[in-house]
């Protein structure tokens, strides 16, 4: 099987940490309702004058304001782009991100706050945001729109798939292959872009080629379901994999990959196949794409 051909980014400016672009916050909207365990925001930045041309599946870097104890700029934090190449308003002059406020207790039990995430979640419209990029050449859509797409995400890992779906159905005019999204969240409130606060992805459920499957791991009632459980119920995916006309994408926390991998390994073992070898071939062909953090 040959390498899968993917879209190529249009020539545009690419900003380095040593010379970032100063973007301006346009929109800062909370995606999870008050009372949710997670504070997740949809942010839109103004790119006018930047010369940036990004693609779905790429990332933007953010440099938090202030300096380190050594008097240097803080390190870049990368965020997957949540908007299609034309942006949320269709003028190709904005970029959107999906950001979760990071708060945790250190080893001594003291509360800590993620520097970049808290800056972004608190930034008001008009605030200046230093950005770098765009970055990424692998986590991109295939050129052939008859390719079946399998997308797996948890939490803010939904960001690139929101971008994919917006481009496919709003700008590209649809997709010949099947587009399947498997999305895991703690509860329905944290199922961003698919909850009562914002059902952005829900508008595409009417398209024949699109299907979405939710897994809630901390549901108040009923069985706790993880994203790999939903995949295990979709045995038709194995036929899609063995036929070879597919592109697989996974984005989210590192632990996600192992559970999903076990499902495919189990299906391969049923047929006496070596999943590790199969997967290695898919990675080499550009069909198996992973972004974990």
ChimeraX attribute file (.defattr): number of C-alpha atoms within 10 A of each C-alpha:
attribute: neighborCount
match mode: 1-to-1
recipient: residues
	/A:1	8
	/A:2	9
	/A:3	12
	/A:4	18
	/A:5	14
	/A:6	16
	/A:7	15
	/A:8	14
	/A:9	16
	/A:10	10
	/A:11	10
	/A:12	12
	/A:13	15
	/A:14	18
	/A:15	20
	/A:16	14
	/A:17	17
	/A:18	8
	/A:19	11
	/A:20	18
	/A:21	23
	/A:22	18
	/A:23	23
	/A:24	21
	/A:25	22
	/A:26	19
	/A:27	17
	/A:28	20
	/A:29	15
	/A:30	19
	/A:31	27
	/A:32	24
	/A:33	17
	/A:34	11
	/A:35	8
	/A:36	14
	/A:37	12
	/A:38	19
	/A:39	19
	/A:40	23
	/A:41	23
	/A:42	23
	/A:43	22
	/A:44	23
	/A:45	24
	/A:46	21
	/A:47	20
	/A:48	13
	/A:49	10
	/A:50	16
	/A:51	14
	/A:52	21
	/A:53	20
	/A:54	28
	/A:55	26
	/A:56	27
	/A:57	26
	/A:58	23
	/A:59	24
	/A:60	22
	/A:61	22
	/A:62	24
	/A:63	21
	/A:64	20
	/A:65	14
	/A:66	10
	/A:67	11
	/A:68	10
	/A:69	8
	/A:70	7
	/A:71	8
	/A:72	9
	/A:73	15
	/A:74	18
	/A:75	14
	/A:76	17
	/A:77	16
	/A:78	19
	/A:79	21
	/A:80	27
	/A:81	29
	/A:82	30
	/A:83	30
	/A:84	28
	/A:85	25
	/A:86	20
	/A:87	23
	/A:88	17
	/A:89	11
	/A:90	13
	/A:91	10
	/A:92	18
	/A:93	19
	/A:94	24
	/A:95	26
	/A:96	25
	/A:97	23
	/A:98	28
	/A:99	25
	/A:100	21
	/A:101	19
	/A:102	16
	/A:103	15
	/A:104	12
	/A:105	10
	/A:106	10
	/A:107	7
	/A:108	6
	/A:109	8
	/A:110	8
	/A:111	10
	/A:112	11
	/A:113	14
	/A:114	12
	/A:115	16
	/A:116	21
	/A:117	21
	/A:118	17
	/A:119	16
	/A:120	22
	/A:121	21
	/A:122	13
	/A:123	18
	/A:124	15
	/A:125	14
	/A:126	13
	/A:127	14
	/A:128	17
	/A:129	21
	/A:130	18
	/A:131	25
	/A:132	26
	/A:133	21
	/A:134	23
	/A:135	19
	/A:136	16
	/A:137	14
	/A:138	17
	/A:139	24
	/A:140	22
	/A:141	22
	/A:142	19
	/A:143	12
	/A:144	15
	/A:145	15
	/A:146	13
	/A:147	20
	/A:148	23
	/A:149	24
	/A:150	19
	/A:151	21
	/A:152	27
	/A:153	26
	/A:154	25
	/A:155	21
	/A:156	26
	/A:157	24
	/A:158	28
	/A:159	28
	/A:160	30
	/A:161	26
	/A:162	22
	/A:163	25
	/A:164	25
	/A:165	22
	/A:166	24
	/A:167	21
	/A:168	17
	/A:169	15
	/A:170	13
	/A:171	13
	/A:172	11
	/A:173	9
	/A:174	18
	/A:175	20
	/A:176	13
	/A:177	16
	/A:178	18
	/A:179	23
	/A:180	18
	/A:181	23
	/A:182	22
	/A:183	29
	/A:184	30
	/A:185	23
	/A:186	21
	/A:187	20
	/A:188	20
	/A:189	22
	/A:190	25
	/A:191	25
	/A:192	30
	/A:193	21
	/A:194	19
	/A:195	18
	/A:196	15
	/A:197	16
	/A:198	18
	/A:199	14
	/A:200	14
	/A:201	16
	/A:202	12
	/A:203	9
	/A:204	17
	/A:205	11
	/A:206	9
	/A:207	12
	/A:208	12
	/A:209	16
	/A:210	18
	/A:211	14
	/A:212	16
	/A:213	14
	/A:214	20
	/A:215	23
	/A:216	22
	/A:217	16
	/A:218	15
	/A:219	14
	/A:220	11
	/A:221	6
	/A:222	8
	/A:223	10
	/A:224	14
	/A:225	17
	/A:226	22
	/A:227	22
	/A:228	23
	/A:229	16
	/A:230	17
	/A:231	21
	/A:232	17
	/A:233	10
	/A:234	11
	/A:235	13
	/A:236	10
	/A:237	18
	/A:238	16
	/A:239	10
	/A:240	17
	/A:241	18
	/A:242	11
	/A:243	9
	/A:244	14
	/A:245	17
	/A:246	22
	/A:247	23
	/A:248	19
	/A:249	21
	/A:250	26
	/A:251	26
	/A:252	21
	/A:253	15
	/A:254	12
	/A:255	10
	/A:256	19
	/A:257	18
	/A:258	10
	/A:259	14
	/A:260	19
	/A:261	14
	/A:262	14
	/A:263	17
	/A:264	20
	/A:265	16
	/A:266	14
	/A:267	16
	/A:268	17
	/A:269	11
	/A:270	8
	/A:271	8
	/A:272	9
	/A:273	13
	/A:274	11
	/A:275	17
	/A:276	13
	/A:277	10
	/A:278	14
	/A:279	16
	/A:280	13
	/A:281	16
	/A:282	22
	/A:283	15
	/A:284	13
	/A:285	16
	/A:286	20
	/A:287	26
	/A:288	19
	/A:289	18
	/A:290	16
	/A:291	17
	/A:292	13
	/A:293	9
